[in-house]
Amino acid sequence: MRRVRRRDAGSERRGKESLPSSHERALMSVTSELSQELAPRGSTAPSELLREQGAVLRLPEGTVLDRADWSVESAEDETMIINMGPQHPSTHGVLRLMLELDGETVLRTKPVVGYLHTGMEKTGEELTYVQGATNVTRMDYLSPLHNELVFSMATEKLLGIEAPERAVWIRMLMCELNRLSSHCMWMATNGMDLGSTSMMIYGFREREMILAFFEKVTGLRMNHNYIRPGGVAADLPDGWEDDVSVIVDTLPGRFHEYDELLTGQPIFRERVEGVGVISAEQALALSATGPILRGSGVDWDLRRSMPYLAYDQVDFDVAVGSYGDAFDRYAVRVLEMHESVRIVGQILEKMPAGDYRSIDKKVTPPPRSRIDESMEALIHHFKIFTEGFRVPEGEVYVAAESPRGEIGCYMVSDGSNKPYRLHIRGPSFVNLQSLPAMLRGALIADAVAVTSSIDPVMGEVDR
């Protein structure tokens, strides 16, 4: 779809405006983000100007670009650099976008992050492996169970243990329900960003069903600390099958309502079709994963491409787009919701019996009932939760498919009870670098739709 390039009447006057006063310059120096600032076009290196198109990724080493070698779409005195955020409600958290505009057309975009920085990785190196899940669960707070999953799988790989079969299937059940709740939240906020207040209400309504089940299972609606090294914190409660059946039976009909509300709606289609296009080559070069990569036509989903848990024992399809625009990313998520319901239905039928956590006493505390009967059990329980357990030396990387893409945990152990090094490969953080490529040549109104289509969670970006 061709989009009309518009310019406002003030663009011709900007070059003649007076220079900032000394007081304004002082304020600018105080609020400057230094190297993160989007510099004026005249003082920006050619490589930076070409970055949005991915040219830098393909330049041979030592190549020098001349200013005569790159074209400028607009004279510098006709452009304007503005801030969008970090307080802007449509940036999905404290994300700041610096935009260079020619009228209403976006020439350059620079995402500026760090306003929510919490140092979770360094904090994780000061917590025991037992305590670690309580830390990482708070990163991507819309899909906390996936954070706990990669941390636990990395720890188990270093320990050389495997979670019992029932624990594996419980993990898969909870993660797929978490994928559904996360996508429901995205549908709600994306609808609100594009003007559909009804979608905001419906998205939260469906998400509430899943969070109510989470609260029954884990005791919390978010940040559960439920998936732990060795298994899960507790078995599923009595009657869980009925609760999950209600979710499986109710959600597909609600998803069809979303389809009627948005997919065929002319205003919605106008806002997302042909907007924020990113090709498969660009998405791969920028390391994008999840709905962004699949929306661009790349058939890659870790659940099928590199199976973990028991995903190789359930049937599901991977949704793939064609054009890589905001509509494709929307369609991929809607189809993923249908597939997650399908997976949950199979888990409901195939859930095995058995232990919900490892019987290895090295990593598993004794049952609560034993604590009142045995001094040894009480001491064992005390040691596990105060000192933790020691993990053999080594390093490992484990990845899983979160609602936003590949979330990975790189962990190094020095043989102590705490990780020597902990690093999380956050999908939102990596996906954000595709934003300049998507917004180049778009209108400023499209910035809201494109940012929403990435579905960033700043708790994980600024971890």
C-alpha angles and dihedrals in degrees: 000000000000115000123207115245110224132189129194125232093246095063093084093053099049095086091057098050118117120265117259117272123247090259091052091048090052091052090048091054091050094051096040117126089207109210092012093060118109101241123215114272094250093059097040120106118242091242090058092050091052095046095090091062093048093244092131090060091061102039115115117241116277095019113149120205122211121214086237089060098064128060125229116218094206137013112265095241089060096056131081132202114217137172124238107192154298082178094034110123093220096058091078096236134343096334116142120204120195109202130191107208135194098197101307095336118104112228100172136008130196121186111212115199138175103083092116097040111158104165094232095161093054089043089053090058089060095049126078121247088255091056096040098089091058087060104044094043088072096058104079094023092185093059103025094153092063089054090052091045098058092044092051095045091050091050092047091050091054091046092048094231133124128217115244117266094253091051090052092054093044089053090051092049093051094045093051091048087048089052089054094049091048093050090047088056090049092050089051097049094039090053091050091048090055096043105268107125089172091063090055090058095044094047093053090045093059093040089055091062091057096043090052088056091047090053091052092050103038104018092242137078094215138008091032108175083209103128106064136168106286098024135309132325096247141359121261112277125250111280095024090132091062092049093050091045090056090052093048093048096044106042102061091060090049091051090055087054089055088051092054093043098049117007097064096031109118096213092049092048091049090053097051111025112098090000123125095005117187122176125227090250092053093046091052093045090052093047093240116169139179122031091349093060095039091045088059091057102265112134099216126135120151091216089067104018095050104011120211133173104012100314090124088065098057131066121236140139127236113232113226129184131213112213105031095231130134091269092056091051089050092048093048091055093047091051091045089057090057090048093049090054087051091051093047090052090055092047088053089058098040103040105136127216124241140076121348093207138030118280090217102122089206092074104016125075118224120265115278091243091060094055092071092048106042133046089202090056091050092051091046091051091048093049093048094053098039104036101017121204132297120248122209117252116271145093131252142174121208126179136192136182108256123183088266099043138271113002112186136184120210110192133179121193125198093190096269131112093263132059112262089208130012124182128169122207097216116200095208092053092052095040092055091071088068090063096085090052092050096047099045107118094004126122122260089247087060091059090078094050094045095047090049091050090060090056096210121189109203095202087070095038093053095035 
